[in-house]
């Protein structure tokens, strides 16, 4: 029987999440279910936003597990409700932040995290410390563009990503991790822009990393 990876976008659907950034990870080997929450916020930029969306995430996950989901991926770098879902369900539950940060550390990167707004810096640094990954974390760099404005002017966002990447690399990063899954569709373009400048630095897109790990987790369970 084909296994199912369920992806929960922990926001209400306003059209702001580019679906192609999710559906491009479809595979013939696994089914993919994509869900939004029924009540909450249109974007998450900090822990307070994540808390406001947690009840909706719990309801969405309950429905997906009832429909036979074999793993759940929370598509947000605040990892809302991940601990609660693990306590409630006996299937793999992966948050994009925890999964991608551990992956970056496991492959030997000192990662620079590129975020949306600088006011989340302390929360992100606390998150990294909570995961025990301080030694693998090199720099935090924000682009100064809110989540809901990321795709209003893609060229402006990409230019800001390139500048933030330069700062992170100057701060000691030898790998880059996008700190918002809303930037997923710009990861490849960012890597290409850096390469064009002669900068060789891998760009990790958290959702893709996490989906791959979810599939591995399903396989490990047999």
N, C-alpha and C positions, 0 to 999 in steps of 0.2 A: 504494500500500500504506500502511495506517495505521501510523504510527510509534509506538514504545513508550518511555515514560519509566519507568525502574525506580527505585523508592524503597527504599533500604535503611535500615531501623531498626537501628543498630549495637549492638543489645542482644538478649538472649534474650527470647522472648515470654512474659511473665508476665501479660498482660492489662492492664498499667499504661499502655500507649500507647493513647490514645483513637483508635480507627480512623476515627471520623467526622471527626477533625481532618485526616486525610489524604484520605479518599475524597471529601470535599466538593469537592476540586479535580479530580475526574474531568471529562473533556471528550469530546464525540463526535469531536473532531478528532484525539485521541491516545489510545492505549491506556495504561493504568497498571498496573504490576506492583508489588506491595508485598511486601517480604521482611524477615525477621528473620535474625539470625545463629544458627548452630547450637550455638555454644559461646562463653561469655563471661560478661558481667555483666548484671544486670537494669537497671542505670542507669549513666549516665556523668555525673560531676560535675567531673572534672578530667583533666589530660593523662595521669596514670597509669592512670585507668580507660579512657581512649581507647586507650592502648597495649595494654591487656589484651584489648580487643575487636577489634584490628586483624586478627589472623589469620582470625577469623570473617567480617569484612567482605570480605577478599580472596576467601574461598571463595564467599561469597554473590554477589559481583560476577562471579566467573568463571562461575558457573552462569547468571546472568542474561544475560551477554554471549553465552554459548553458546546461549541461547534466543532471541537476536535483539534484545536491548535496544539502543536507539539513543542513549540518554543515561542516566546514573546520577546520582541525587541522594542524598547522604548526609544523613540526617535527624537531625543532631546538631550543636550549635554548637561542638563541639571539632573538627569536620571530620576525624574519624579516617580514616586511610588514603587521603585524597584524593590526595596527591602520589604515593603508590605506585600507585594505580589509573590515574592519568594516564600514568605511565611504562609501565604494562603494556598499556593498551587505547587504541585509536585512535577513541574516541568521547568526547563531552563528559562530564566528570565534575565535578559541582558540589557543594561543601560549603555548607551553609546559612549558616554564619558569613561566609565569604569573599564569597559572592554577595550576601547581604542587606546587609552592611556597605558594600560597594562601591556597591550600589544606593542606599542612604541617602545616601552622599556624592555620587553622581551627580545626585541630584535636589535637592541643595543643603541637606540637613539637617545640623545639628550634633546627632548622636544621643546619647541617653542609653540605656545598655544596662541592662536590668533582668534580673538574674540570680537564681539560687536561693539560693546561699550565698556569703557575703562572702569566704570563704577562697580563692575562685577569682579574686579581683580581680587579683592580679599576673599570673596566666596570661592573663587576658583582655586586660589592658593590653599585655602582650608580644605577644599575637596581633594586636592592632590596630596596634601599632608595626611588626610584621613585614609587614603589608599596606600600610604607608605611609599610614595614615588618621588619624594623630594629630590633624590639624587639623580633621577632621570629627567627632571624638569629644569629647563635652562632659562626660559624667558616667557613673559606674558606681554602681548602686544594687541592693542585694540584698533579697530578701523574707524570708530566713531560714527557708525551708521546703525540705527535701530533695526531690529529684525524685520519689521513690516515695510521698511524702505529699501531692503537689500536688492530687490529686483525692479525698483522704480527707475534706476539708471544703472544697468549692469556694468557699463564701462567705468563709471565713477567707482562702483564697488570693487571692481577688479583692480583699478589703480590704487585704491586704498589698501587692498589685500597685498599688493606687491610692496608697497611702502612698509606695511606692518611686518611683512616677511623679512624685509631687509633689516628692520630693527631687531627682530627676534634672532636672526642669524648673527648680527653684530653682538648680541647679548650672549652668544655661545651655543645657539641651537644648531644641530646638524640634521634636524628633521623638523617638519612643521605639521601641526595638528590643528585642523579647523575647529574652533571652539563653539561653533553653532552649526547644526545640521541644515539650517536654512541656506548655508553657503555651499552645500554639497555639489551643486551643478557648476560651481566655479573652480573646483579643485584642479581639474585638468588644465584649465586655462591659466591658472596661477602657476602651475609647474612649467607650462610652456613659456610664459613670460619670463620667469626666472632663468630658464635654460637659455633663452634668447639673450639674456644679459651675461651669460657665462657663469651663472650660479647653479651649482649642482647640489640640490637639496630635496629629498623626497617630501612629498605632500601627502599626508594621510587623510583620507575622507572617512570620518568616523562611522557613518552608517554602513558603508561597504564593508569595512573591517568587521563590524558587529554582526552583520548578516552572515558573513563567512564563518565567524565563530559560533553563531547560533546553529548553523548547519552542521558544524563539527560536533557540537554538543549533542545534537539529535542523534548523529551517527554513533557517538560514544555510548549512548543509552541503548542502542540496538533496536 
